[in-house]
Amino acid sequence: MVQVTGKKSYAIKREEVKESLGGREPTRREFFRACFSTDGIAKNEEAASAIDRMEELSSQLPEGATDEPGPQDVYSKVIGKDNNGIADLYGLGVRASDVWGVVPSRAARSRDKLMYKSRCDQLSCELAQLKARDSQRQGLSENASSDNN
């Protein structure tokens, strides 16, 4: 599929689309259309087909239902599941869990576990040092009070 955003980042384009929607955050379907078509005309058949399919699914949503960004939104039903925990159409480094709270991947959980374990070890070491200082101070104050008697 051919994008029509040029050198604009998704963040800049998202702000432009948001402004055109009166300050409302665009759905991924709306944002896809803005990034892959100019005045409603897609640059290639694949993008045009995807846009048409998204519009069709969008029209089948129950009355009053919104197409909130997430793993089951209209965009995901047409384009497919987001790969590797990355949130499509949000830019580099934005994970799905950052946007809509999807359960992180096994690798992400493992990375977080290692980070928390490292921090826990660091805090345990600091606590041991503080306890040692505290007991040392208590020992000094007991010696000072016994010397005064």
Disulfide bonds with the S-S distance in Angstrom:
none
